[in-house]
Amino acid sequence: MIALGLEGSANKLGVGVMLHPPKGGPAQILANIRHTFVSPPGEGFLPKDTAKHHRTWVVRLVKQALQKAGVTIDDVDCICYTKGPGMGAPLQSVAISARMLSLLWNKKLVGVNHCVGHIEMGREITGAQNPVVLYVSGGNTQVIAYASQRYRIFGEALDIAVGNCLDRFARTLNISNDPAPGFNIEQMAKKGKHLLDLPYAVKGMDCSFSGILASIDLFATRLEEDPAGWKDEITGEHIAPEDLCFSLQETVFAMLVEITERAMAHVGSSQVLIVGGVGCNERLQEMMGIMAKDRGGSVYATDERFCIDNGIMIAHAGLLAYRTGFTTSLEDSTCTQRFRTDEVLVKWRP
């Protein structure tokens, strides 16, 4: 079976073509095309501008994906699209595009949960069997484990997602959004060496990031007002923007490692799978790896081709559901900004 997947829940528009062999075996990625709406430094991406970007690019990306995959319209079995969660206007653009293709080509529609798409893509690429999943992105922060055909949420962000925290601090520092603000924060953090004291907000299995962001923003204001006068109390060296990025990353990632380890102990798992855009961060992977090694476990992660929002994860998760007989009628082919991971019945897993 072959599926065309459309993803556009945020500022990245992805179109992917995925093949599931008829006799089983690993899924085959035939095409993975993506285009990103990049806003100016110091600014976020507005829903209306992002939706316009998606509408502008979706047709040419679909053509490019089919051409790269070497398949025709007749070869495609179903059209999979992101039903939610995400930003309303971009989601609507993708849903309308999926409906259009479904009607034009007479293909079945499959609405996909964005979070489940990340998880299933990560499982497929890494080979992780039954891991505790840390899903970290610009819109979501969740610690998840599978049980009884549901992806159960053990802990999550109580306010803003960790990726949103990093992205918003990039705006504070007026860092470029190209290729991604979180990536640029990561590069600056590699040059930092002074760990500043920030709030550590773990509440049971949940995290809070808004207070940490407020605190680091105050540090940024202090640095801007007196760039030469702020020195480390121990070394006497000047505090730089790189130190702020370093301190923010170390603090929020330590929080994520703590709640992930607690979930591993609770379910008795030795595997951690990191998915979502922030999952590309090498420092997060390193810190998680240290924890997992101490527990005799292992960490599974992917690179930016699969961590960052993409169309193939939607095509893959959609095909898994489609093979169980699930389809989305035209009347139900809506989108929603709120669509929790544990709402999905995962019929394709025992």
matplotlib code that plots the C-alpha trace (Angstrom):
import matplotlib.pyplot as plt

x = [0.0, 1.1, 0.0, 0.4, 0.9, 0.3, 1.6, 1.1, 0.2, 2.8, 5.3, 6.5, 4.6, 5.5, 4.5, 5.6, 5.0, 5.3, 5.1, 4.1, 5.1, 2.2, 4.0, 5.2, 8.7, 10.1, 8.2, 9.8, 10.2, 9.6, 9.6, 10.0, 9.6, 9.3, 9.2, 9.4, 7.8, 10.6, 9.6, 12.0, 14.3, 12.6, 9.2, 7.1, 4.9, 1.3, -1.4, -2.7, 0.8, 1.6, -1.6, -1.0, 2.4, 0.9, -1.7, 1.0, 3.3, 1.1, 0.4, 4.0, 5.2, 2.7, 3.9, 7.5, 6.8, 5.0, 7.8, 10.5, 8.7, 8.2, 4.6, 1.4, -2.0, -3.3, -0.6, -1.8, -4.2, -5.1, -4.6, -3.4, -3.5, -2.9, -6.2, -4.6, -3.3, -1.7, -2.4, -5.9, -5.4, -2.5, -4.3, -7.3, -5.2, -3.8, -7.3, -8.8, -5.9, -6.4, -10.1, -9.4, -7.0, -9.4, -12.2, -10.0, -8.4, -11.2, -9.1, -9.9, -9.1, -7.3, -7.1, -4.0, -3.1, 0.1, 1.6, 0.9, 2.6, 5.8, 5.7, 5.1, 7.7, 10.2, 9.4, 9.7, 13.0, 14.8, 13.3, 12.4, 9.9, 8.0, 9.8, 8.9, 8.4, 9.6, 7.7, 9.2, 8.3, 7.2, 3.7, 3.9, 5.8, 4.7, 6.1, 4.2, 4.0, 1.9, -0.8, -4.0, -4.1, -3.6, -0.5, -0.9, 0.4, 2.3, 3.5, 3.3, 3.9, 1.4, 1.8, 4.0, 5.9, 9.7, 10.2, 8.0, 10.1, 13.3, 11.8, 10.5, 13.9, 15.4, 13.0, 14.2, 17.8, 16.7, 18.2, 17.5, 14.6, 16.5, 16.7, 15.0, 15.3, 15.8, 18.6, 20.3, 19.9, 21.6, 24.6, 25.0, 24.6, 27.6, 29.8, 28.4, 30.2, 28.6, 25.5, 23.2, 20.6, 17.1, 13.9, 13.6, 9.9, 9.1, 5.7, 5.3, 5.3, 4.6, 6.8, 6.3, 8.4, 6.8, 8.5, 11.9, 11.3, 10.4, 13.6, 15.9, 14.2, 15.1, 18.7, 18.7, 17.4, 20.2, 22.8, 21.5, 21.6, 25.0, 26.9, 30.3, 29.5, 27.9, 30.6, 30.7, 31.1, 33.6, 35.8, 35.3, 34.6, 31.9, 28.5, 27.6, 24.3, 25.8, 25.8, 22.1, 21.4, 23.5, 21.8, 18.3, 19.1, 20.7, 17.9, 14.9, 16.6, 17.4, 13.7, 12.8, 15.3, 14.0, 10.3, 11.3, 13.4, 10.5, 8.2, 10.8, 10.8, 7.0, 6.5, 9.7, 11.0, 14.7, 14.2, 13.6, 12.4, 12.8, 10.6, 9.5, 11.5, 13.4, 14.4, 17.1, 19.0, 22.3, 22.6, 19.2, 20.1, 23.4, 21.8, 19.1, 21.8, 23.7, 20.6, 19.6, 23.1, 23.0, 19.8, 21.2, 19.0, 19.3, 18.1, 16.6, 16.4, 16.3, 17.8, 16.1, 14.6, 12.2, 12.2, 11.1, 7.5, 7.2, 4.7, 6.0, 5.2, 1.6, 1.6, 3.1, 0.7, -2.2, -1.3, -1.2, -4.7, -5.9, -4.8, -7.1, -10.0, -10.0, -10.9, -12.2, -15.4, -15.6, -18.0, -15.6, -12.5, -12.2, -9.2, -8.9, -6.3, -6.9, -6.4, -4.7, -2.4, -4.4, -7.6, -6.5, -7.4, -4.2, -5.8, -2.6, -0.8, -1.7]
y = [0.0, 3.6, 6.7, 10.4, 12.3, 16.0, 17.7, 21.4, 21.9, 24.6, 26.5, 23.5, 22.1, 18.5, 16.1, 12.5, 9.3, 6.0, 2.4, -0.5, -3.8, -6.2, -9.1, -7.1, -5.9, -2.4, 0.6, 2.3, 6.1, 7.1, 10.8, 13.3, 16.9, 19.9, 23.7, 26.0, 29.4, 31.5, 34.7, 37.6, 37.5, 38.5, 37.5, 34.3, 33.0, 34.2, 31.6, 33.6, 34.0, 30.4, 29.3, 31.4, 29.8, 26.4, 27.2, 28.7, 25.7, 22.6, 21.9, 22.1, 20.0, 17.3, 17.3, 17.1, 14.3, 12.1, 12.8, 11.9, 8.8, 7.6, 6.8, 7.9, 8.9, 5.4, 3.9, 5.9, 4.1, 6.9, 10.5, 11.1, 14.5, 16.0, 16.3, 17.9, 19.1, 22.3, 25.9, 26.3, 28.2, 26.1, 22.9, 24.1, 24.8, 21.2, 19.7, 21.5, 20.4, 16.8, 17.0, 18.4, 15.6, 13.0, 14.3, 14.9, 11.5, 9.5, 8.3, 7.6, 10.1, 9.3, 11.9, 11.4, 12.6, 14.6, 13.2, 9.6, 10.3, 11.3, 8.2, 5.7, 7.3, 7.1, 3.5, 2.6, 4.3, 3.3, -0.2, 0.6, -2.0, -0.7, 2.4, 5.3, 8.1, 11.7, 13.9, 17.4, 20.0, 23.6, 22.8, 19.7, 18.2, 14.8, 11.6, 8.7, 4.9, 2.4, 0.3, -1.4, 0.2, 3.7, 5.9, 6.9, 10.3, 10.0, 13.6, 16.8, 20.6, 22.5, 25.7, 26.2, 23.5, 23.2, 24.0, 27.1, 28.2, 27.9, 29.6, 32.5, 33.1, 33.1, 36.0, 37.8, 37.5, 38.5, 35.2, 34.2, 31.8, 30.2, 27.2, 27.1, 29.2, 26.2, 25.0, 28.3, 28.4, 24.9, 26.2, 29.2, 26.9, 24.8, 27.9, 28.7, 27.7, 29.6, 27.9, 30.5, 29.7, 29.3, 28.0, 24.2, 23.5, 19.8, 19.0, 15.3, 14.0, 17.4, 20.4, 24.1, 26.3, 29.8, 30.8, 29.7, 31.7, 34.8, 34.4, 34.0, 37.0, 39.1, 37.9, 38.9, 42.4, 42.7, 41.6, 44.1, 47.0, 46.2, 43.9, 44.6, 44.8, 41.3, 38.9, 35.4, 35.6, 32.7, 33.2, 36.9, 36.2, 38.2, 36.6, 36.3, 35.5, 32.0, 31.4, 32.3, 29.7, 27.1, 27.7, 27.5, 24.2, 22.6, 23.4, 22.4, 19.3, 18.2, 18.5, 16.4, 13.7, 13.5, 12.9, 10.5, 8.4, 8.3, 7.0, 4.3, 3.2, 3.1, 1.0, -1.1, 0.0, 0.2, 2.1, 5.8, 7.1, 10.9, 12.3, 15.8, 18.8, 19.3, 15.7, 16.7, 18.5, 16.7, 17.8, 16.5, 13.1, 13.1, 13.9, 11.3, 8.8, 9.3, 8.6, 5.5, 4.1, 4.3, 2.3, -0.3, 1.1, 2.8, 5.9, 5.9, 9.1, 10.3, 13.1, 16.2, 14.3, 12.5, 14.6, 17.8, 17.8, 15.9, 14.3, 10.8, 10.4, 11.3, 8.9, 6.1, 6.5, 6.9, 3.7, 1.8, 2.9, 2.4, -1.2, -1.8, -0.5, 3.1, 5.9, 9.5, 10.5, 13.7, 15.1, 14.2, 15.5, 18.5, 19.6, 20.5, 22.4, 20.1, 16.4, 14.5, 11.6, 9.3, 9.9, 7.7, 4.0, 2.2, -0.8, -1.8, -2.7, -5.6]
z = [0.0, -0.8, 1.1, 0.4, 3.7, 4.3, 7.4, 8.2, 11.9, 12.3, 10.2, 8.2, 5.3, 4.6, 1.9, 2.0, 0.1, 2.1, 1.0, 3.2, 1.4, 0.8, 2.6, 5.5, 6.2, 6.9, 5.5, 2.5, 2.3, -1.3, -0.9, 2.0, 0.8, 3.2, 3.0, 6.0, 6.6, 8.1, 10.0, 10.5, 13.5, 16.8, 15.5, 15.7, 12.9, 12.7, 11.9, 8.9, 7.4, 7.9, 6.4, 3.3, 3.0, 3.1, 0.5, -1.8, -1.6, -1.2, -4.9, -6.0, -3.1, -3.9, -7.5, -6.4, -4.0, -6.6, -9.1, -6.6, -5.5, -9.0, -8.5, -10.3, -8.9, -9.6, -7.3, -4.3, -2.0, 0.5, 1.3, 4.9, 6.6, 10.0, 11.8, 14.9, 17.2, 15.9, 14.8, 13.5, 10.2, 8.9, 9.8, 7.8, 4.8, 4.9, 5.5, 2.6, 0.4, 1.5, 0.7, -2.7, -3.6, -2.2, -4.4, -7.4, -7.4, -5.8, -2.9, 0.7, 3.4, 6.7, 9.5, 11.6, 15.1, 14.8, 18.0, 17.1, 13.7, 15.5, 17.7, 15.0, 12.7, 15.5, 16.2, 12.6, 12.0, 15.2, 15.8, 19.4, 20.5, 23.5, 24.8, 27.1, 24.6, 25.3, 22.8, 22.7, 20.2, 19.8, 20.7, 22.9, 25.8, 26.9, 28.5, 27.0, 27.4, 25.5, 27.2, 26.0, 22.5, 23.8, 24.1, 27.7, 28.9, 32.1, 32.3, 30.3, 30.3, 32.4, 30.4, 27.4, 25.5, 25.9, 22.2, 22.6, 25.6, 23.5, 20.5, 22.5, 24.1, 20.6, 19.9, 23.0, 21.8, 18.3, 17.0, 13.4, 12.8, 9.9, 9.8, 13.2, 16.4, 18.6, 16.4, 16.7, 20.4, 20.5, 18.6, 20.9, 24.0, 22.8, 23.4, 26.8, 30.0, 32.9, 34.4, 35.8, 38.5, 37.0, 38.5, 38.3, 38.0, 38.1, 39.7, 40.1, 36.5, 35.0, 34.1, 33.9, 31.6, 31.7, 34.9, 33.6, 30.4, 32.5, 34.5, 31.6, 29.9, 32.9, 32.6, 28.9, 29.9, 32.5, 29.9, 27.3, 29.8, 31.1, 28.8, 30.2, 33.9, 34.5, 35.5, 36.9, 40.7, 40.8, 37.6, 37.1, 33.4, 31.5, 31.1, 27.4, 25.5, 24.9, 28.7, 28.8, 26.1, 27.8, 31.2, 29.7, 27.9, 30.8, 33.2, 31.0, 29.7, 33.2, 34.0, 31.0, 31.9, 35.5, 34.5, 31.8, 34.2, 36.6, 33.9, 33.0, 36.6, 36.7, 33.6, 33.9, 30.5, 29.6, 26.3, 25.7, 22.3, 21.8, 19.1, 18.0, 16.8, 20.0, 19.9, 17.3, 20.0, 20.6, 24.2, 25.1, 23.5, 25.4, 28.8, 28.2, 27.2, 30.4, 32.4, 30.4, 30.6, 34.4, 34.3, 31.9, 29.1, 25.8, 23.9, 20.5, 18.5, 14.9, 12.9, 11.5, 8.6, 10.9, 14.2, 12.6, 11.3, 8.0, 5.7, 5.8, 9.5, 8.7, 5.7, 7.9, 10.8, 8.3, 6.6, 9.9, 10.6, 7.0, 7.1, 10.1, 8.0, 9.4, 7.1, 7.5, 5.7, 3.9, 6.4, 9.3, 7.5, 9.9, 11.9, 15.6, 17.6, 20.6, 19.9, 22.7, 22.1, 24.3, 22.3, 19.5, 19.5, 18.3, 16.7, 14.8, 18.0, 20.3]

ax = plt.figure().add_subplot(projection="3d")
ax.plot(x, y, z, "-o")
ax.set_aspect("equal")
plt.show()
